[in-house]
Amino acid sequence: MKAVIRASILSLLIPNFGAAAFSDIEIKQLDEINKSSTTQMNAAHLSLRKAISTAIEDNPEKIQLIIELDTAWRVMIEKKMPA
């Protein structure tokens, strides 16, 4: 019990260096970056969908391979994305 109390007191006394205090300008800049990244990501996703559709239209006999490649790519990306 004493260890828990000590840990609690210690956590209150040590400043939180992980928290960032951003100014209004920095918050706006970060928001713009996030919006731009989201727009680019959506455009890339749309482009990928079009490329997959074109690949399927051009190679109907390889539809299963194309779908498997797309699925494997998504799984790899999801594993690399931070939680």
C-alpha positions as CSV (number, residue, x, y, z in Angstrom):
1,M,0.0,0.0,0.0
2,K,2.8,2.4,0.8
3,A,4.4,1.7,-2.6
4,V,1.1,2.7,-4.3
5,I,0.9,5.9,-2.3
6,R,4.6,6.7,-3.1
7,A,4.0,6.0,-6.8
8,S,1.0,8.3,-6.8
9,I,2.8,11.1,-5.0
10,L,5.8,10.7,-7.3
11,S,3.7,10.8,-10.4
12,L,2.1,14.1,-9.2
13,L,5.4,15.7,-8.5
14,I,7.2,14.8,-11.7
15,P,6.2,17.2,-14.5
16,N,4.5,15.6,-17.5
17,F,7.1,16.1,-20.3
18,G,5.0,14.0,-22.7
19,A,2.2,16.5,-22.9
20,A,2.6,19.3,-25.4
21,A,1.2,22.8,-24.9
22,F,0.7,24.2,-28.4
23,S,-0.1,27.8,-29.2
24,D,-3.2,28.7,-31.3
25,I,-1.0,29.2,-34.4
26,E,0.6,25.8,-33.9
27,I,-2.8,24.2,-33.4
28,K,-4.1,25.8,-36.6
29,Q,-1.0,24.6,-38.5
30,L,-1.4,21.1,-37.2
31,D,-5.1,21.1,-38.1
32,E,-4.2,22.2,-41.7
33,I,-1.6,19.4,-41.9
34,N,-4.1,16.9,-40.7
35,K,-6.7,18.1,-43.2
36,S,-4.2,18.0,-46.1
37,S,-3.0,14.5,-45.1
38,T,-6.6,13.3,-45.0
39,T,-7.3,14.8,-48.4
40,Q,-4.1,13.2,-49.9
41,M,-5.0,9.8,-48.3
42,N,-8.5,9.9,-49.7
43,A,-7.2,10.8,-53.1
44,A,-4.6,7.9,-52.9
45,H,-7.3,5.5,-51.9
46,L,-9.5,6.5,-54.8
47,S,-6.6,6.2,-57.2
48,L,-5.8,2.7,-55.8
49,R,-9.5,1.6,-56.2
50,K,-9.4,2.9,-59.8
51,A,-6.1,1.1,-60.5
52,I,-7.5,-2.2,-59.1
53,S,-10.7,-1.9,-61.1
54,T,-8.7,-1.2,-64.3
55,A,-6.4,-4.2,-63.5
56,I,-9.4,-6.4,-63.1
57,E,-11.0,-5.2,-66.3
58,D,-7.7,-5.7,-68.2
59,N,-7.0,-9.1,-66.7
60,P,-10.3,-10.8,-65.8
61,E,-8.6,-14.2,-65.6
62,K,-6.4,-12.9,-62.8
63,I,-9.2,-11.4,-60.7
64,Q,-8.5,-13.7,-57.7
65,L,-4.8,-12.8,-57.7
66,I,-5.5,-9.1,-57.8
67,I,-8.0,-9.3,-55.0
68,E,-5.5,-11.4,-52.9
69,L,-2.8,-8.8,-53.5
70,D,-5.1,-6.0,-52.5
71,T,-6.1,-7.9,-49.3
72,A,-2.4,-8.7,-48.4
73,W,-1.5,-5.0,-49.0
74,R,-4.2,-3.8,-46.7
75,V,-3.2,-6.2,-44.0
76,M,0.5,-5.1,-44.3
77,I,-0.5,-1.4,-44.1
78,E,-2.7,-2.0,-41.1
79,K,0.1,-3.7,-39.3
80,K,2.4,-0.8,-40.0
81,M,0.0,1.9,-38.9
82,P,0.4,3.2,-35.4
83,A,-2.4,2.4,-33.0
